[in-house]
Amino acid sequence: MELIYGNEERAIHFLKDIAEKDRVAIFSHTDVDGFVAGRVMHEAVPAEIIQFLDYSPSLVANLITLIEEKKINKVIFTDLNLEQNRDDIRELSKRADILIIDHHEYSEDLNSDAVTFIKTPSTACAAYVAYQLLRKISGSSIEKLDWLVGAAVIADYTFESNKEFIRTLEKKYLCSNQAQTNSQAFQSDLGLLAIKINNATIYFDENLEKFYQIFKKIEKREDLQILETYASKVQKEVDKSLNNFQKFHEKKGDMLFYLAQVKYGITSIISTVLSSKYPHNTLIFLADSGKEYIKISSRRQDGKVNLPELLKKSTSGLKEATSGGHVKAAGGSIKREDLEEFKKRLFSLIRKSQKTPLFNAEMNGVAFCDFKVIRL
């Protein structure tokens, strides 16, 4: 397993060392990768707490009181970008031993005596990493969920880097529609499962605990039928928004921008679908569901724009704004009152990037962000 930071054996030791007396908490992200990573981890590790959370600068700080109250002594984070929580991780490590499995970008290694940090390249999703670690501990007992991990690999746009794993699953489960590329993979048998899971998580956006109560009972592909009613409602909203995008989006240079009025948080789905059609465009899709915050999703599949850096500059200083992600896929949120300021900044940055490559994502394997070199 390729690692940017961390040691695989140390992570395995952390997991093997969990005893009956330990009180464990698992925290993971709210997308398909996050839910599958949490589900896989929960299958092998009994936990007092399992929660699914969005990125936030106060994410870890908000958990410390709960961890103290529940007397948690081991904490596992999967697929959560904790770059903005580095100081709080250090504070939490005074109270519990911590395992972090993630593939987002970090400016430093978080490993310490109490923190086991597994940072992989962005092309290895958290569910796949957690699964591979747990296979070495739990063996065949965890392999019943391999198809779920395959769905997460496709959902996180990492098929092309994990093709051998997907091919093994497609052979095992006699899949007639095989994945060929990251974009096309969503139309494969495993990709369609990923879409169904993703749509259902969006339907339960305001009651993720209820979703997980359903999701944790799923063991076979056929079990996903219990999500069909919820997923289909979201799919109708997706289809409507995609149709409206074609009619009403704004174009600035090679950026395509669209603000949609939606019932569900479908930003990620829309931008992912569109990125397969427009791989050489910077796609910025905003979803306004009438609430306090507007969600942002961005894609650029040719890797020529560093999207986390673009969103970071566009949201910097805006009250309670969040942003993060990978070079080719990033997201965030802004308060409704800051929409025009965000749009103004974004369009200005895009205009400048047409003249000067401020946000080039890759050059000889190196990412350039704000003129600082960061290894991928």
Secondary structure, 3 states (H helix, E strand, C coil): CCCCECCHHHHHHHHHCCCCCCCEEEEECCCHHHHHHHHHHHHHCCCCEEEECCCCCCHHHHHHHHHHHCCCCEEEEECCCCHHHHHHHHHHCCCCEEEEEECCCCCCCCCCCCEEEEECCCCCCHHHHHHHHHHHHHCHHHHCCHHHHHHHHHHCCCHHHCHHHHHHHHHHCCCCCCCCCCCHHHHCHHHHHHHHHHHHHHHCCCCHHHHHHHHCCCCCHHHHHHHHHHHHHHHHHHHHHHHHHHHHCEEECCEEEEEEECCCCCHHHHHHHHHHHCCCCEEEEEEECCCCEEEEEEECCCCCCCHHHHHHHHHCCCCCCEEEECCCEEEEEEEHHHHHHHHHHHHHHHHHHHHCCCCCCCECCEEEECCEEEEC
